Amino acid sequence: MHELLPSIPGLLSQILADLKYFIPEIYISVVFLAVLSADLVFGKNSARYCKAIAIAGLVIVLFKDYEQYTLIPNKYDVFPLFNGMLFLHTQALSFKLIIDVLLLILLFYFSWDEKLASHKKGLSDLYTITVGSALGLHLMVMAANMLSLFLAIEFVSIASYLMVAYRSENALSAEAGLKYVLFGAASSAVLLYGISLFYGFTGTLDLFNGGFIEQLMTVDRSLIVLASALVLTGIGFKLSFVPVHFWVPDVYEGASTPVTAYLSTVPKIAAFALLVNFLTPFIAMAEVPVNFRLVLGLIGIITMVAGNFAAVAQNNIKRMLAYSSIGHTGFALMAIVTFSPQGLASLIYYLAVYAIANIGALVLATYFANAADAETASSYKGLGFKYPAASVCFVIILISLTGIPVSAGFTGKLFVFSAVYASYSQNHDVLLLAMLITGAVTTVVSLFYYIKIPLNLFLKKVWLVLANT
């Protein structure tokens, strides 16, 4: 103990020096405490104050995120923070900006849902939880140590559990919350076991420590495969790729629609950033003990097929979009397996476009649920003539989600396809070619379920009128 005392001043000075790279997270903590205090001070009438503080606070955080680009003169620079627990680089800043913009949109969205807005608890707690989750999401993006990785995931998981079960008096929401907690706890246990194996093999939790790689080179390959599989399972639960996707349809359907919008976008984006952080040291190894390209490539292919084909059979809008989000996860994995800067850039763009379009689709699903009590594709019949503006917006968003030319979604998919093809041109890996073909085929398949919505909005009523004349 005494031998540690001389090093304490140096550690403290290093922590203080690192704080300038941690400013957005400090602001999030302050905003969280301010929203929580407003809820306590104003009581039942606190929702509007909590919302105003949360929105103003996140706007400031966005500016602080942007300011951090000035701290990184070279886009390839990486700054280790707090003794290597976190890393800050331009990719992390891009992910944080996207996450904070989406959270800002969601804060406006919560009050649009009539069922959620009329809840006896009000929305104050939901605003508090959302702002609190932002800190965990930032930590997920910057995690460079398996301890910080696990703690960040759990931070976001706890917030997600509370959000899913927010309307606990509703049987469907209560069931969704219980399922999510049980499956989430199981995935956390699996993740923690995988992390403990890595610690046992290497004696460190620091992914970017030279000793971590050196010790792994001496471990039996099958044990590394086991530990990697366990960690990927834990991360995969957040990404909702096959085979840990089974919870998605029931939880997305049972949760309030704005909460579904949160679950299907923000934690998923943070989990992709975290997956990149986890894979980076393995990719840099001279002899990779696990063929992550093969594993994630096969998972991506199966996920694209399973998500898109399952969505075709859905009538409930939220379940349809739930399976659609699984398919989009598989597509995004295509960018991951390129293991290239171009692939990472295409991933960031694709996730940003997908997230905005998906939230937009769920906002319009809420609009039709509020206006016409319509929650299934078949119940949308003729609503396009009654609510033309909202219906046209819905069609535009679905065009983007499908990836039809001239849309932002098409550009995102084109960037991913280009990155995968560039990688295939270099190493001629058949798996990459298989992913390209699967991505193209499942994009066509997605037309079959997305088209149900405009078909019912505008055409089904016309057909019924013609049939009756």
URSULZI-V513842 format. One record per run of one state. SS is the DSSP state (h for helix, s for strand, l for the rest). FROM is the first residue (numbers start at 1). TO is the last residue. If there is no record, write none. Layout:
# URSULZI-V513842
ss: <SS/SS>
from: <FROM/FROM>
to: <TO/TO>
This chain:
# URSULZI-V513842
ss: <l/h/l/h/l/h/l/s/l/s/l/h/l/h/l/h/s/l/s/h/l/h/l/s/l/h/l/h/l/h/l/h/l/h/l/h/l/s/h/l/h/l/s/l/h/l/h/l/h/l/h/l/h/l>
from: <1/2/22/23/46/47/72/79/82/86/89/90/113/114/118/124/143/144/145/146/165/171/203/206/207/210/217/221/240/248/255/257/264/266/284/292/313/316/317/337/341/373/376/377/378/381/383/387/388/403/408/428/430/469>
to: <1/21/22/45/46/71/78/81/85/88/89/112/113/117/123/142/143/144/145/164/170/202/205/206/209/216/220/239/247/254/256/263/265/283/291/312/315/316/336/340/372/375/376/377/380/382/386/387/402/407/427/429/468/469>
